[in-house]
Amino acid sequence: MALTNREILLASRPVGMPTEENFSLVENSVPNISGGEVLIKTLYLSVDPYMRGRMRGVRTYVDPFELGKPLTGGVVGKVIESNHPNFKVGEIVEGRLNWADYSTSDGSNIRKVDPSIAPISTAIGAVGMPGLTAYFGLLYIGKPKEGETVVVSGAAGAVGTIVGQIAKIKGCRVVGIAGTEEKCQYLVNELGFDVAVNYKTENVLDSLKKACPNGVDVYFDNVGGEISDSVMTLINFQSRTVLCGQIAQYNDVKPSLGPRIQVQLIQRSSMMQGFIVGDFKERNEEGYNQLGKWVQSGEIKYHENIVDGLENAPKAFMGLFTGENIGKQLVKVSEE
Amino acid sequence: MALTNREILLASRPVGMPTEENFSLVENSVPNISGGEVLIKTLYLSVDPYMRGRMRGVRTYVDPFELGKPLTGGVVGKVIESNHPNFKVGEIVEGRLNWADYSTSDGSNIRKVDPSIAPISTAIGAVGMPGLTAYFGLLYIGKPKEGETVVVSGAAGAVGTIVGQIAKIKGCRVVGIAGTEEKCQYLVNELGFDVAVNYKTENVLDSLKKACPNGVDVYFDNVGGEISDSVMTLINFQSRTVLCGQIAQYNDVKPSLGPRIQVQLIQRSSMMQGFIVGDFKERNEEGYNQLGKWVQSGEIKYHENIVDGLENAPKAFMGLFTGENIGKQLVKVSEE
């Protein structure tokens, strides 16, 4: 059976907002696996804001995507051929693989997914990288205490929705910031956030002042920019700001200016820390287990927005920057 | 004996750089002490950059100075009358007292100074608040490891000189930033800094790149502003920025803008923390003891710049913002 393998390549580096022209789709034959390798059929593919950084061609915490090569990201797939002792044909795996119908792996960059815990798509969502990001960032950097106020920006996104729910589990007052009425209602009515602030229709600072009468103890920041400027004016003594993403800046062509926050941090003996999920990789098992339990018990709910077809992955990716979707943005590439 | 007590009051709140008009000197009679109190004759008085913040009339981590009331700050004095069981006439004490010839205390805001450890003036310098600030900020927030690179701004000041020397004791490469050739030579030749960068005559970023070939692991920031913007472009993975002071901003009439540093902090999994010395007050004894030992052994050197006369305290304070002096700025108010 001579299968075709479609791959999506980085055709050019975006300047500002990414466009369709930055991507190209090519067709190749499905790769052969050698000793110790597995062949994986892509079922779901994850699009995430951090990928914009890798398109820049500048080395940061991960190598940049190479021009003319397939993009890579979180993939849930099925093992369809195996020369690896630990992975059997038919098993579901997750790992950072190609934006393609098929990928190979030597086993070092994939993990098995237990379909009995939750739908397998959550392995790149609530029980995957975005879930771990929320879990580690909030609990190990934000360190929320019962009764404290936690503010989350990008609250309706894949990470923000989990952050807010974990903060509620920990007994905090939780205020989310999002960009549509639908998102705000989802946060409050479905996920149990105490307050949601619509940054497109409300004066963020005024609304936050009302929503946080005791100030802000933990700020989990996915967004940056002017929204964060407002939150930072309300931080408490010994507060913690968890810097997870700065989506407001990702498409900037030149660095943007903002108020210098250092004086504020000194006046409040306040801490700000950037991180990526990989900083906590020795705790991955703990995170997967706890998130799996919370999802199974219903204490953590999740929402997936699924686009059909590998060819629509670029469009799904671009949608991250226009604030279209609630929860985790996925691309369904094939049926199990 | 009817002694006169001169006091320096905050006459008006400075807008921008403080001027002589913001201060006034009044003469009163020396206060009588009641039960449990001591009367203290001021020997040395400390002027410190943080006091500018207290002149603003805005509550931060300490209450603002009140208009028409005496300024307060670090004072080394001698007990000349005592109704307090723990303090005897003739003992040397240190505490936050009035800018005045005489102050009273109920004992709660003063500590005894042991003149056998170091000259008593160091109780408001190297073995006092500025020393503790360096000690706690560097060791408990900056957490330098042997072989790491530590950059200090405001390096020739009361805190910066101690920070750099502790970092050398801990086996770090130490780079100081200061504003005169004399200061830079003092840092390298007298205190053992590896490199000193003169921000007034050099391109700070170029010089720092040369001075920090392995990047910056700990940045101890006394200054803020554009100097810090340059340092922040060189921070390493998992680096720590200790926010101690932002003297470049203290006289700003409106908040100044700078590059948003959050993306940088995320890309480097980097931490930034503001603090004040009081955050570590349960460790004061440890700090005083260790600093005293280092000063006695000569591992920590200090430099004092002493202005004579209470009436010159405002001028000494204003000099902090024009970068005139090396080391600790003191006012000598009277002989022992």
Interface residues (C-beta under 8 A of the other chain):
Chain A: G53 T60 Y61 D221 G224 G225 S228 F237 Q238 L243 C244 G245 Q246 Q249 P255 S256 L257 G258 P259 R260 I261 Q262 V263 Q264 L265 I266 Q267 R268 S269 S270 M271 M272 Q273 G274 F275 I276 D279
Chain B: G53 T60 Y61 D221 G224 G225 S228 F237 Q238 L243 C244 G245 Q246 Q249 P255 S256 L257 G258 P259 R260 I261 Q262 V263 Q264 L265 I266 Q267 R268 S269 S270 M271 M272 Q273 G274 F275 I276 D279
